[in-house]
């Protein structure tokens, strides 16, 4: 047997086995569960702690004038217990967002399910309030309270729950890699986007123009419009500059769909697209268009 054959049957070193296992686990792990660990979890815990601290300060201020007012530290500990379930609620809401879509791209049925989920979370959290406050509230046996809280606490907490759900639903997580971001990193020939809970592949060649919409970019195609969690600055870097021109801070156009330039009643420059769309053009955008399309007027 040759030396090369002997080398081929030598098992890998232990560290090499560990590296192989880590690569397999990393490739098979769902992005949702990958975000449960590391800095993502730390940020969620820190966020919940911040909410608890703000609520503790608000409660301490609200009852400071009362003779039976509790010290701040017991109130803070009580609020940390109260808001602890939101670590789990947060990931539950993110899962629903991935399945149903955000408030911008969810179907009517998806929005209704979001409303029901928000009410369910707020109701179950209300039951948690009652249990914790009945045993650990610093206001137990204080006149004017029931279950260790003043009546307005329950209403206030319920509204805060609904606001937290809406905040998670409306805004993407900072630096979180979503499925469409991971797919978009691999190539700029197509983007994986979600609409109504279903995933679609949008080819860049099919994009007529792109519009900034808050934290998203709306990709307008012949088959409809799709929201992508991308900034226009990032899209401008990813797309072919020979085909896609950023004509305004809120607009990127595909030059293959540009019919010409015109002005509105106030004299502002507009780009005309083949589908009849007209979008504002900055001076720099007009210059870039004319450099790519010399005959445009």
C-alpha positions as CSV (number, residue, x, y, z in Angstrom):
1,X,0.0,0.0,0.0
2,X,1.4,3.4,-1.0
3,X,2.0,6.2,1.5
4,X,-0.8,8.2,0.0
5,X,-3.3,5.4,0.6
6,X,-2.2,5.1,4.2
7,X,-2.7,8.8,4.7
8,X,-6.2,8.6,3.2
9,X,-7.4,6.1,5.8
10,X,-6.0,8.0,8.8
11,X,-9.0,9.4,10.7
12,X,-9.2,13.2,11.1
13,X,-7.8,14.8,14.2
14,X,-10.3,15.5,17.0
15,X,-10.3,19.2,16.2
16,X,-11.1,18.5,12.6
17,X,-14.1,16.4,13.6
18,X,-15.3,19.3,15.7
19,X,-14.9,21.7,12.8
20,X,-16.9,19.4,10.6
21,X,-19.7,19.0,13.1
22,X,-19.9,22.8,13.6
23,X,-20.1,23.3,9.8
24,X,-22.9,20.8,9.5
25,X,-24.8,22.2,12.5
26,X,-24.4,25.7,11.2
27,X,-25.7,24.8,7.7
28,X,-28.7,22.9,9.1
29,X,-29.8,25.3,11.9
30,X,-32.9,27.3,11.2
31,X,-32.1,31.1,11.1
32,X,-34.9,31.7,13.6
33,X,-33.3,29.4,16.2
34,X,-29.8,30.7,15.4
35,X,-31.0,34.1,16.6
36,X,-32.0,32.7,20.0
37,X,-28.3,32.6,21.0
38,X,-25.5,35.1,21.2
39,X,-25.9,38.9,20.9
40,X,-29.5,38.5,19.8
41,X,-30.6,37.0,23.1
42,X,-28.6,39.5,25.0
43,X,-30.3,42.4,23.3
44,X,-33.7,40.9,24.0
45,X,-32.9,40.5,27.7
46,X,-31.5,44.0,27.8
47,X,-34.5,45.4,26.1
48,X,-36.9,43.6,28.5
49,X,-34.8,44.9,31.4
50,X,-35.0,48.4,30.0
51,X,-38.8,48.2,29.8
52,X,-38.9,46.9,33.4
53,X,-36.7,49.7,34.6
54,X,-38.7,52.4,32.8
55,X,-41.9,51.0,34.3
56,X,-40.4,50.9,37.8
57,X,-39.4,54.5,37.5
58,X,-42.9,55.5,36.3
59,X,-44.6,53.6,39.1
60,X,-42.2,55.0,41.8
61,X,-42.9,58.5,40.5
62,X,-46.6,57.9,40.3
63,X,-46.9,56.8,43.9
64,X,-44.2,58.9,45.4
65,X,-46.7,61.3,47.0
66,X,-48.5,58.5,48.8
67,X,-47.5,57.9,52.4
68,X,-47.4,54.1,51.8
69,X,-45.0,54.5,48.7
70,X,-42.5,51.6,48.5
71,X,-38.8,51.9,47.9
72,X,-37.5,51.9,44.4
73,X,-35.4,48.6,44.5
74,X,-38.4,46.4,45.6
75,X,-40.4,48.0,42.8
76,X,-37.6,47.3,40.3
77,X,-37.4,43.7,41.3
78,X,-41.1,43.3,41.1
79,X,-41.2,44.8,37.6
80,X,-38.3,42.5,36.4
81,X,-40.4,39.5,37.4
82,X,-43.5,41.1,35.7
83,X,-41.8,41.6,32.4
84,X,-39.6,38.5,32.3
85,X,-42.1,36.6,30.0
86,X,-41.5,39.1,27.3
87,X,-38.2,37.3,26.5
88,X,-40.3,34.4,25.3
89,X,-43.0,36.6,23.9
90,X,-40.5,38.4,21.8
91,X,-39.4,35.3,19.9
92,X,-43.0,34.2,19.6
93,X,-43.9,37.4,17.9
94,X,-40.8,37.2,15.6
95,X,-41.9,33.7,14.6
96,X,-45.4,35.0,13.7
97,X,-43.9,37.8,11.7
98,X,-41.8,35.3,9.7
99,X,-44.9,33.1,9.1
100,X,-47.6,35.8,8.6
101,X,-45.5,38.8,7.4
102,X,-45.2,42.3,8.9
103,X,-48.1,44.8,9.1
104,X,-46.9,46.1,5.6
105,X,-46.9,42.8,3.7
106,X,-49.3,40.5,5.6
107,X,-52.6,39.5,4.1
108,X,-55.9,40.6,5.7
109,X,-56.1,37.1,7.3
110,X,-52.5,37.5,8.6
111,X,-53.3,40.9,10.1
112,X,-56.3,39.5,11.9
113,X,-54.2,36.7,13.3
114,X,-51.7,39.3,14.5
115,X,-54.5,41.1,16.3
116,X,-55.7,37.9,17.9
117,X,-52.1,37.0,18.9
118,X,-51.5,40.4,20.4
119,X,-54.7,40.1,22.5
120,X,-53.7,36.6,23.6
121,X,-50.3,37.7,24.7
122,X,-51.6,40.7,26.5
123,X,-54.3,38.5,28.3
124,X,-51.8,35.8,29.3
125,X,-49.4,38.4,30.5
126,X,-52.3,39.9,32.5
127,X,-52.7,36.6,34.3
128,X,-49.0,36.6,35.0
129,X,-49.2,40.1,36.5
130,X,-52.0,38.9,38.8
131,X,-50.0,35.8,40.0
132,X,-46.7,37.7,40.5
133,X,-48.3,40.8,42.1
134,X,-50.5,38.6,44.5
135,X,-47.3,37.2,46.0
136,X,-44.4,39.6,45.3
137,X,-45.8,43.1,44.9
138,X,-44.3,45.8,47.3
139,X,-47.8,47.2,47.5
140,X,-49.5,44.1,49.2
141,X,-51.9,45.1,51.9
142,X,-51.6,48.8,50.9
143,X,-55.0,50.6,51.2
144,X,-56.6,51.2,47.8
145,X,-54.9,48.2,46.1
146,X,-56.1,44.8,45.0
147,X,-53.7,41.9,44.4
148,X,-50.9,44.2,45.3
149,X,-51.5,46.8,42.6
150,X,-53.5,49.9,42.0
151,X,-56.3,49.3,39.5
152,X,-54.8,51.6,36.8
153,X,-51.7,49.4,36.7
154,X,-53.6,46.6,34.9
155,X,-54.9,48.8,32.2
156,X,-51.6,50.5,31.7
157,X,-49.7,47.2,31.5
158,X,-52.3,45.8,29.0
159,X,-51.8,48.8,26.7
160,X,-48.0,48.5,27.0
161,X,-48.2,44.8,25.9
162,X,-50.2,45.8,22.7
163,X,-47.7,48.6,22.0
164,X,-44.7,46.2,22.3
165,X,-46.3,43.7,20.0
166,X,-46.9,46.5,17.4
167,X,-43.3,47.8,17.8
168,X,-41.9,44.3,17.1
169,X,-44.3,43.8,14.2
170,X,-43.5,47.2,12.6
171,X,-39.7,47.3,12.9
172,X,-37.1,44.7,11.9
173,X,-34.4,43.7,14.4
174,X,-31.1,45.5,14.1
175,X,-28.5,43.4,12.4
176,X,-30.7,40.4,12.2
177,X,-30.1,38.2,9.2
178,X,-33.5,37.2,7.8
179,X,-34.1,34.6,5.1
180,X,-34.4,37.2,2.4
181,X,-31.1,38.9,3.5
182,X,-29.2,35.6,3.5
183,X,-30.6,34.8,0.0
184,X,-29.8,38.3,-1.2
185,X,-26.2,38.1,0.0
186,X,-25.5,35.1,-2.3
187,X,-26.4,36.9,-5.5
188,X,-27.8,40.1,-6.9
189,X,-29.5,38.4,-9.8
190,X,-32.6,37.7,-7.6
191,X,-34.0,38.4,-4.2
192,X,-36.1,36.1,-2.0
193,X,-39.0,38.1,-0.5
194,X,-42.1,37.3,1.5
195,X,-45.6,38.4,0.6
196,X,-48.7,37.2,2.4
197,X,-46.7,34.4,4.2
198,X,-45.4,33.0,0.9
199,X,-41.8,33.3,-0.4
200,X,-41.2,34.6,-3.9
201,X,-38.1,35.0,-6.0
202,X,-37.8,38.3,-7.8
203,X,-35.3,38.6,-10.6
204,X,-33.5,41.9,-10.7
205,X,-34.2,42.0,-14.5
206,X,-37.9,42.0,-13.7
207,X,-37.7,45.1,-11.4
208,X,-39.0,48.3,-13.0
209,X,-38.2,50.6,-10.1
210,X,-37.6,50.6,-6.4
211,X,-39.1,52.8,-3.8
212,X,-38.1,53.4,-0.2
213,X,-40.8,52.6,2.3
214,X,-39.7,53.1,5.9
215,X,-37.3,50.3,6.8
216,X,-38.1,48.5,3.6
217,X,-37.6,48.8,-0.1
218,X,-40.6,48.2,-2.4
219,X,-39.6,46.2,-5.5
220,X,-42.1,47.1,-8.3
221,X,-42.3,44.5,-11.0
222,X,-44.7,43.4,-13.8
223,X,-46.2,40.8,-11.5
224,X,-46.7,43.1,-8.5
225,X,-44.9,44.9,-5.7
226,X,-42.8,43.1,-3.0
227,X,-41.2,44.4,0.2
228,X,-37.6,43.7,0.9
229,X,-35.9,44.4,4.2
230,X,-33.1,46.4,2.6
231,X,-32.0,50.0,2.5
232,X,-31.8,51.8,-0.9
233,X,-28.1,52.5,-0.2
234,X,-27.4,48.7,0.1
235,X,-29.5,47.9,-3.0
236,X,-27.6,50.6,-4.9
237,X,-24.3,48.8,-4.1
238,X,-25.7,45.4,-5.0
239,X,-27.4,46.2,-8.3
240,X,-25.7,46.7,-11.6
241,X,-25.0,50.4,-11.9
242,X,-25.3,50.1,-15.7
243,X,-29.0,49.1,-15.3
244,X,-30.1,50.6,-12.0
245,X,-29.8,54.3,-11.3
246,X,-30.6,56.0,-8.0
247,X,-32.4,59.1,-9.3
248,X,-33.6,60.3,-5.9
249,X,-33.0,59.5,-2.2
250,X,-36.2,57.4,-2.3
251,X,-36.1,56.0,-5.8
252,X,-34.0,53.6,-7.9
253,X,-35.1,53.0,-11.5
254,X,-34.3,50.3,-14.1
255,X,-33.0,52.3,-17.1
256,X,-34.6,49.7,-19.5
257,X,-38.0,51.0,-18.3
258,X,-37.2,54.7,-18.6
259,X,-39.2,56.6,-21.3
260,X,-37.8,60.0,-20.7
261,X,-37.8,63.1,-18.4
262,X,-40.4,65.7,-17.9
263,X,-41.4,68.4,-15.4
264,X,-44.4,69.0,-13.3
265,X,-46.4,72.2,-12.8
266,X,-43.9,73.5,-10.2
267,X,-40.9,72.9,-12.6
268,X,-39.5,69.9,-10.7
269,X,-37.9,67.2,-12.9
270,X,-39.6,63.8,-13.1
271,X,-38.6,60.5,-14.7
272,X,-41.2,58.8,-16.8
273,X,-41.4,55.0,-16.8
274,X,-42.9,52.7,-19.3
275,X,-45.8,51.7,-17.0
276,X,-46.8,55.4,-16.6
277,X,-45.1,55.9,-13.2
278,X,-43.5,59.3,-12.7
279,X,-41.0,59.9,-9.9
280,X,-39.0,62.9,-8.8
281,X,-35.4,63.3,-9.9
282,X,-32.7,65.1,-8.2
283,X,-30.0,67.1,-10.0
284,X,-27.5,64.3,-9.4
285,X,-30.0,61.7,-10.5
286,X,-30.7,63.6,-13.8
287,X,-26.9,63.8,-14.4
288,X,-26.5,60.0,-13.8
289,X,-29.5,59.2,-16.1
290,X,-28.0,61.3,-18.9
291,X,-24.6,59.6,-18.5
292,X,-26.2,56.2,-19.0
293,X,-28.9,57.3,-21.5
294,X,-27.2,60.0,-23.6
295,X,-30.3,60.6,-25.8
296,X,-32.6,61.3,-22.9
297,X,-34.1,64.7,-22.6
